[in-house]
Structures are given as C-alpha cells and as structure tokens.
C-alpha cells in the first residue's frame, strides 16, 4: 500500500519532517493505553512496535512539521493525552498549502436521517443563475416538493424528510438546464428502525464466499462487519477472523467475504484464517471502528 501511494505521488509527511529513521523511528503501534479487561488484543512487551499510522500528502503542499501524539511518559510523544484511548498513537502533521478555487459542492448535515428529521443541504454554486438543490431517490426523478432555489453562491436550504420513503437518496445541485453539477448521497430510515444483518445462506461449504447484507444502519464511516466463531460470546473479548468496512452506507452488500475483506493477521485466501474450517460462526455489525455489536447473523461452514 505504501508503495502504491508513493507511486501515485503521495508523500509520507512524518518521514519528510523527520528524515532519520534511527533518530526518529515514529513508532505508532502499540501504545500503552489502559488495559481492557479480558480482551485478548491487549498488547504486551512481547509484541514488537512498528510505524503503521501515517499522514500522506500530495499536490502543492509543503510539510512544515510532523509529530507523534499518544500516551504520557513515552519519550517519542510530542503531545500527550491521559488516558490515551487507543492501542495506536496518532500522527499530527502541519502543512503549507497553496489556496485553490472553491469547487462546486453540496453537503448534507447527516449521512443518515430518521424520517421526520430536517435535512440541511449546504452548497457552493457557480451562481450563473437558475441553480437549484434537489433531493432525488437513488434511482428516480426528484421527489415531489424536494426542490429549492440556490439563490446565492454560498448558502443552505432545509427539507422535511417526513414525506420520504426510507431508502437511498442524493442531494444534488443542478444548473438552469437541469444538468447535475454535483451531488452527494444520504439515507433515510423509518422511525424506530434497527440494524438488520443477513447472510445469503445459512450453510456454506469450506472456501465458499459469504455474502452479507445489511440495512437501516447508522451510516457511520467506520462501521464494520466482523466474522467470529459462534463460541465468541463477546466481540470485544474474542478475536475476529475476517472483517470488512461498510463504507458509511445505510444499506449494502459484501459480495463474498473475504473477497476484499481483511483477516486479523493480514492473511489472504492462501493463508489463515481463510478458508474458514467447518464450524459454526457469527457475523456482527459493529459500530465506529470499535466493538459494539448492534446486529448479528449466524451461519455454518461444512466440509
């Protein structure tokens, strides 16, 4: 991945600001955070440390400084927080950048709204005259009454989501000729909706891809799916086997874990833990890059 980013023109800002890896190794994992009771992932002195967290930059920017943020007492940490909440330290980089023209854009106040919540759309328009903000189902024509004039170069408009059927939508800025200038997705869910998670089958053969669907999810950027042994009573304590981010979508499908998924130890389909051996398993929907499970689905792998 680092080679791919470098090949695409991105620069490792920490190493730019601290070119001597012996003097400034910039180790970010592991950090000595407070121990989590009964969690097998607590790092120990036996675990070697490494630099696995980065801030990359590209384009007309100059790295001014880059430092490590983490727990109190570590000599490599420039800024500390107590207690430090993660087993990773952070990288804080400062840049000088060349100002660029503001792009045409729209942004919503939330990715996921419960029906009845106000949808606030902020926009930057080319202001050529006649621009409008529209709310449109992911596939279809603008929803009735969900169109408002973009009366200034910069502004915001508010829509009532109560009339919208739960599902995927786009907020778009359109020109006078009706052409879409820019758009952004968001989702509406029914009041009282709960996350639902399913697999396409209850039983799989060893090595067969596992297709996972979810809906009515919070649409947080770092929500994720984790596959555990069925005997794993608590995902915050037991190890996950393979995992996949949901991409900040209220609803979606992983078309065949572990294709595109990652294993706990970086293994691929040629290594462990894939293919999953014959046994019973559970896939959890977990919130915000942490271990709070809000939905699950059981499945079995057989020989």
N, C-alpha and C positions, 0 to 999 in steps of 0.2 A: 504494500500500500504506500509506504513512504517513497519508494522508487517511482511509483505511478504518479504521485503528487509532484515530485521533483521534475519528472518528465513533462508534466503539464504546466510547469513554470511556477509552482508554489515554492516558497522558501520557509525553512524551519526557523522561526523568529528567535527561539531561545538560543540555537547554535549560532545564529548571526550575531547576537549580542554577546554571547559567551563562547568564543571560538575554541577554547582549550578544554577538551572533554575530560582531561585529567584533573585540572583545577576546578572546573565547574561541570560535574557529570549531569546535574539536573535530574536526579532520581525522583520519580513521582509515585512509584509503587514499590513497596507498600508504605502507607502512612500509619503511624502509631495512633490510631483512633481508639476511643473506648471500646472494649470488647463487647460483642453481642452475645448474650447468654445462649449457650448450646448451639451456636452457629458454627458449622464446620468450616466456614470460609474465613474465620479469624486468621490473619497472617501471623506467623511465628518467626523466630530468629532463623529457623531452618530455610525459610523462603528467601531466595536471593532477591535483591532490589534491582529495579530497572527504570529506564526512562521511556514510558509508554504513553504519556499525555503531551500533546503538542498544540501550539498555536501556529498555523500556517498563514502566510500572506502571499499575495500576488499583485501584479499591476503596479501602478505608480505610487508605491508606498516605501517608506524608509523606516526600518526598525530602530527605535531610539533606545529601548531597554526591554529586558525580559527577565523576570524573576520567578521564583517558586513561592507559592502560598501554601501553608499547611499547619501542622500542629506545633505547639510551643515546645521549645527545647531542642529542636533539630537545627544544627548549625547551617544547613543549606537553605533554610526557610527565611525569606526576606520579610514576609508579613505572616503573622500567625493568628489563629482563631482557636479559642478554647471553650468547650471541647471541639476538636476538629471532627466533623461528622462523617468523613468518608475514608475508605481504605486507599484512595488515590489522593495525591496532592494536586494542586492546580497550577497552571502556568498563566502568569499575568504579563502581557506584552503591551508596550506603548509604541505607537506609530505616528509618523508624519505622513499625511496623505494629501494628494492634490485634489482640490474640490472638483466635483463633476456636476453637470446639469442634473436637476431632479428628474427622474424618469416618470412617465405617466404610470399611475398606480391606483389600486383600490385595496383597502384592508378592512376586515371586519373586527368588531370588538371581541368576538369569540369564534373558535372553530366549530363549537357545538353549542347549540341553544336548545333549551326546552321550550316547546310550543307555548307561546304567550310572552316569552322574554323579548325585550326590544333588540332588534338588530341595528347596530350603528355601523354605517359604512363611511369610512374616511377616504377621500380621493384627492389626487393631484391631476388636473385636467390640462390639455393643451390650450383650452379656452379659445377655440376657434369659433365657438358659437354652436348652440344646439346640442351639446353633450348631455347625456342622461345616465343615471345609475339605475340598473335593472337587476331584479332578482329573478333567476331562472332555474327551474329544475335541471338537474344534471343532463337530462335528455328531454328537451321540450321547448316550448315557447315561454316568454316571460309570464310569470304568474300574474293573474288579474290584480290590478291595483298596486303592483310592486314595481313601480317605475317613478322616478323623481328627477327633476332637472338638476344638473350640476351647474349651478348658477354662477360659480366663481372658479378661479384657477385652483384654489385650495378650499376644501370645505368638508362637511359631513352631513349625511341625511340619515333619518331613522325610520325603520319599518317595523310594523307589528307582525310578529311571526305566528300569531294565533290562527290565521286562516290557512297556514301552510301545512300540507300533508307531511308527516315525518319522512325524512329521506335526505338525499344529497342535493345540494343547490350550488349555484355560482352567483356571486355578486360581480357585476360587470359594469365597466364604463364604456358606453357606446357613443360613436360620433353621430352627427346630424344625419348621415346617410345610413345609419343602422349598423355599421360595421363595428365589431368589438375591438376596442383599443387595448383593453387589459381586463383580466378577471382573476378572481380568487375563489377557492372552494370553501364551503361550510356545510354543516349538517344541522338538521332539526330533528329532535326526538320527541316522542309523546311524553306527556306528564306522567311521572311515576315509572318510566321505563327503566329496566335493569339490564345490565350487560348480559348478552346471551352468547354462548360459545358452543359450537358443534363440530363434530368431525363427519366426513362424508360416509364413513363406515364405522362399525363398532369393532370389526376384526380385520386385521391386516396380516399378510404373510411377511416373513422376515425380509427386510430390504424394500418393501413396497412403500411408496411415498404416502405420507399422511397429509390429507387435505383438511385444513382448519378454517372455519367461517366464524366471524363474529359480527355482532350488530348492537346498536344502542350503547356504544362505548363512549367514554369521555372525550375521545379525540385528542388526548394529550400526546405531545410529540414523542415522548419516550416510553409510552405504554408498550408492553411486550408479551409474547407468548412463551411459556416455558414448559417443556415436557419433563415429567418426573416419573419415577417408579410409583406405582399405586400405593406402595407401602409408605411413601413420603407423606406424613401427616401434616407437615407444615413447610411450605416452600421457603420460609425464612430460615429454616434449620437444615433441611436436606439439600443435596446438590441437584441442580437441574442437569439434564442430559444434552438436549439441544434447545436452541432458543431463536426467536425472531422478533424484531421490532414490528409494530403495526403501522408505522408511518404516519401517525397522527390522524387516522381515519376513523370515523364513527362506525363504519361497516367495511368489511373487506374479506379477502380470502388469501390464505397462504396456500398456493397451489403445489403442495407436495413438500412438506418438511422432510428431510433437511435441505432440499434444493434451495440455496440462498440463505439457509439458516446456518448458525454457528454452534459449535459444541463447546462445552465448558472448558475443555483443554485445547481448543483450536483444531481438533481433529476434523477430517473430512470424511467422505464416504469410504475412503481407503483405510480409515483408522477407527479408533474407538471414540465415542460410544455408538457410532453408526456403522452398520445397521443395528437397530435395537434387537436384542435377543428375545426369544419367546418369553413373554411375561405379560403382566397387567400394568398399564400405565395411566397417567392422568396428564392432560394439558391444561394449564392455568392461564387465565388472562390476568396480568399483573400490572399495577399502576406505576407510572412515572419513574421507571428505571429502578424500582425498589421491589419489595417482596410482599406487597399487599394484594392478595388474590380476591377478585370480585366475581369470578365465574370459572367454571371448570367443565371438562368433558372427559369421560373415561373411555378407554379403548384397550384392546388386547392384541398382542402380536403372537402369532402361532407359526410353527415350523411348516 
